[in-house]
Amino acid sequence: MYSPTPDDWREANRVRWDERVPIHAASEFYDLDAFRAGKEALRDFELAEVGDVTGRSLLHLQCHIGLDTLSWARRGASHVVGLDFSEPAVETARSLAADIGLPPDRAAFVAADAYDAAEAVPDSSYDIVYTGIGALCWLPDIDRWAETAASLVAPGGFLYVAEFHPLADSLDDETGTRVVHDYFTRDPWVDTTPGTYADAEAATVHNRSVEWVHPVGEVVTAIARAGLRIEFLHEHDMSLIPRYGTLKRQEDGYYRFPADRPRVPLMYSIKASRPAS
């Protein structure tokens, strides 16, 4: 029997993210001054797998403060839209867009729940629907998410997902060498850890969060069931963060296990397309 989803899961998560927006905006992790000066925010494997976006429209679901969204516009997307449920995050993204000279007709941001995206965004479909790393864990119903995302993919377009691998949630936090949590659990994970990944020492008040693990098979199946064709599922042996004490930062900026221990996937990416006809 599964644990019930707390009734206040959405509100708890929203106020938590609202509080962390100014912390993230001021952090070295996001380094907004460097971003304004032209620093790349997207990961190299995302750039390679998504490919040339010149002249294409792009929707970014769960965009947070918009760095990835605006990066796609910098790379030539004709029009980008970022959606996030946090009003402060959306306001920060709009301010960043203005700072780097992208008007609303090139980069727009909408405050809305991911499940309500089809009604909230300005266009009925997009050439590319993108969702970045660390997004899916905040949604309880992956089938509803996939249906919503797929409904916004234009004919000839595709959905691209880059995510932390759910296997990483099964391993112990100290070494990442032991399986200590159920990979297939559907129970919500309620956490009360203060601070944030961008600043672990930040003083925070709204620390309760509700998250879910979505096994890769469920994500792929949900996308396929929503009517898109799976082009690839790639698993990656690196992480953006030092999730375990044994991960080491490499020259390319990613964190990996030492070469003398077996590798496991720490991130994955999916591309799924809608036929042109």
C-alpha positions in Angstrom: 0.0 0.0 0.0 1.4 3.4 -1.0 1.6 6.4 1.3 -0.9 9.1 0.3 0.2 12.3 -1.4 0.0 15.2 1.1 -2.9 17.5 0.1 -0.6 20.5 0.4 2.2 19.1 -1.8 1.9 21.8 -4.5 1.7 24.8 -2.1 4.5 23.4 0.1 6.8 23.1 -3.0 5.8 26.5 -4.4 6.6 28.5 -1.2 9.8 26.6 -0.9 10.9 27.5 -4.4 9.6 31.1 -4.0 11.9 31.5 -1.0 14.9 30.1 -2.9 14.6 32.3 -6.0 16.5 35.3 -4.5 19.1 33.0 -3.0 19.7 31.3 -6.3 19.8 34.7 -8.1 22.5 35.9 -5.8 24.5 32.6 -5.8 27.8 31.7 -7.4 26.1 28.5 -8.5 24.0 30.4 -11.0 26.4 33.3 -11.4 24.0 35.6 -13.2 26.6 38.3 -13.9 28.6 35.7 -15.9 25.4 34.6 -17.6 24.6 38.2 -18.6 28.1 38.5 -20.0 27.5 35.5 -22.2 28.4 32.4 -20.2 26.8 29.2 -21.5 24.2 27.7 -19.2 23.3 24.6 -21.2 25.2 21.3 -20.9 27.3 20.0 -23.8 25.3 16.8 -24.2 22.1 18.8 -24.4 23.5 21.0 -27.1 24.6 18.0 -29.1 21.4 16.0 -28.7 18.9 18.8 -29.3 20.9 20.1 -32.2 20.5 23.4 -34.1 17.5 25.3 -32.9 17.9 28.2 -35.3 14.5 29.5 -36.4 12.6 27.1 -34.2 10.1 27.8 -31.4 10.8 26.3 -28.0 8.8 25.8 -24.8 10.6 25.1 -21.5 8.5 23.5 -18.9 9.5 24.1 -15.2 12.1 26.8 -16.3 12.9 28.2 -12.8 14.7 31.5 -13.3 15.1 31.0 -17.1 18.8 30.6 -17.7 18.4 27.5 -19.9 15.3 29.0 -21.6 17.2 32.2 -22.5 20.3 30.2 -23.6 18.2 28.5 -26.3 17.1 32.0 -27.5 20.8 33.0 -27.6 21.4 30.0 -29.8 19.0 31.1 -32.4 15.5 29.8 -31.4 13.0 32.1 -33.0 10.8 32.3 -29.9 11.2 30.8 -26.5 8.6 30.5 -23.7 9.5 29.5 -20.1 6.8 28.3 -17.7 7.2 27.9 -13.9 4.8 27.8 -11.0 6.9 30.3 -9.0 5.9 33.9 -9.6 9.3 35.2 -8.2 11.1 32.8 -10.6 9.2 34.1 -13.6 9.8 37.7 -12.6 13.5 37.0 -12.3 13.5 35.3 -15.7 11.7 38.3 -17.3 14.3 40.6 -15.8 17.1 38.5 -17.1 15.6 38.5 -20.6 15.5 42.3 -20.5 19.1 42.5 -19.2 20.4 40.6 -22.2 18.3 42.4 -24.7 15.6 39.8 -25.5 12.2 41.4 -25.9 9.0 39.5 -25.0 8.4 38.5 -28.6 11.7 36.5 -28.4 11.5 35.3 -24.8 8.3 35.2 -22.8 7.7 33.7 -19.3 4.5 32.4 -17.8 3.6 31.6 -14.2 1.5 28.5 -14.2 1.5 24.9 -13.0 3.2 22.4 -15.4 0.0 20.4 -15.7 -1.8 23.6 -16.9 0.7 24.4 -19.6 -1.5 23.8 -22.6 -4.0 26.5 -21.3 -1.3 28.9 -20.0 1.2 29.3 -22.8 0.7 31.7 -25.7 0.9 29.2 -28.5 -0.9 25.9 -29.2 2.3 24.0 -30.1 6.1 24.4 -30.3 8.8 22.9 -32.5 10.7 21.8 -29.3 9.3 21.2 -25.9 12.2 21.0 -23.4 12.4 20.1 -19.8 15.7 20.4 -17.9 17.5 18.6 -15.1 15.7 18.3 -11.7 12.2 18.9 -12.9 10.2 15.6 -13.0 10.7 14.8 -9.3 8.4 17.6 -8.4 5.4 16.1 -10.2 3.3 13.2 -8.8 1.7 12.0 -12.1 4.1 11.3 -14.9 1.4 10.2 -17.3 -0.4 13.5 -16.9 2.9 15.4 -17.5 3.7 13.4 -20.6 0.2 13.9 -22.0 0.5 17.7 -21.4 4.1 17.9 -22.9 3.2 15.8 -25.9 0.1 17.9 -26.7 2.3 20.9 -27.1 4.8 19.3 -29.6 4.1 20.5 -33.1 4.0 18.1 -36.1 7.7 17.5 -37.0 8.8 18.7 -33.6 10.1 16.8 -30.6 10.1 16.6 -26.8 13.6 16.6 -25.1 14.1 15.6 -21.5 17.3 15.8 -19.5 17.1 14.5 -16.0 18.9 13.1 -13.0 18.7 9.3 -13.2 16.3 7.8 -10.6 18.8 5.1 -9.8 20.8 7.9 -8.1 18.0 8.2 -5.5 18.4 4.6 -4.6 22.0 4.9 -3.5 23.4 5.9 -0.1 24.3 9.6 0.1 27.8 9.0 1.6 29.5 6.8 -0.9 26.9 6.0 -3.6 28.0 2.4 -3.4 25.0 0.8 -1.6 21.4 0.4 -2.7 19.4 1.7 0.3 16.1 2.9 -1.2 13.5 1.2 -3.3 14.0 2.1 -7.0 10.3 1.4 -7.8 8.7 3.2 -4.9 5.8 5.4 -5.6 5.6 6.9 -2.2 6.1 10.7 -1.9 9.4 11.7 -0.4 8.9 14.4 2.2 12.1 16.3 3.0 12.7 19.2 5.5 16.4 19.9 4.8 17.2 23.7 5.1 19.3 25.5 2.6 19.5 24.8 -1.1 21.7 23.1 -3.7 23.0 26.5 -4.8 23.9 27.5 -1.2 23.8 24.8 1.4 24.4 27.4 4.2 21.6 29.7 3.2 19.2 30.5 6.0 15.7 29.3 4.9 12.3 29.1 6.6 10.2 27.1 4.1 12.0 23.8 4.1 9.4 21.2 3.6 9.2 19.7 0.1 7.4 16.8 -1.5 9.0 14.9 -4.3 8.6 11.6 -6.3 10.9 9.1 -7.9 9.9 8.2 -11.5 11.7 5.1 -12.8 13.1 5.6 -16.4 10.8 2.9 -17.7 7.8 4.7 -16.5 8.9 8.0 -18.1 9.6 6.4 -21.5 6.4 4.5 -21.4 4.4 7.6 -20.5 5.9 9.6 -23.4 5.3 6.8 -25.9 1.7 6.3 -24.6 1.1 10.0 -25.1 1.7 9.5 -28.9 5.4 10.5 -29.4 8.0 8.3 -31.0 11.1 7.6 -28.8 14.2 8.5 -30.8 16.7 7.7 -28.1 17.2 7.1 -24.4 20.8 7.9 -23.4 22.2 7.3 -19.9 25.1 9.3 -18.7 27.8 8.5 -16.1 28.2 12.0 -14.7 26.2 14.4 -12.5 26.0 18.2 -12.2 26.3 18.0 -8.5 28.5 16.1 -5.9 25.6 13.9 -4.9 27.9 11.5 -3.0 31.1 12.2 -1.2 32.9 9.9 -3.6 32.1 11.9 -6.7 35.0 13.9 -8.1 34.8 17.0 -10.3 36.4 16.4 -13.7 38.0 18.8 -16.1 34.8 19.1 -18.1 32.9 20.3 -14.9 30.9 17.1 -14.3 31.1 15.0 -11.2 32.0 11.3 -11.7 32.9 8.3 -9.6 36.7 7.5 -9.4 38.0 5.4 -12.3 38.7 2.4 -10.0 35.0 1.8 -9.2 32.1 0.5 -11.4 30.0 3.2 -13.0 26.3 3.6 -12.8 24.0 6.1 -14.7 23.6 9.4 -12.9 21.7 11.3 -15.6 19.7 10.4 -18.6 18.2 12.1 -21.7 15.3 11.3 -24.0 14.3 12.6 -27.4 10.8 11.8 -28.6 9.3 13.1 -31.9 5.9 13.8 -33.5 5.7 12.8 -37.2 5.5 15.8 -39.6 2.3 14.5 -41.3 
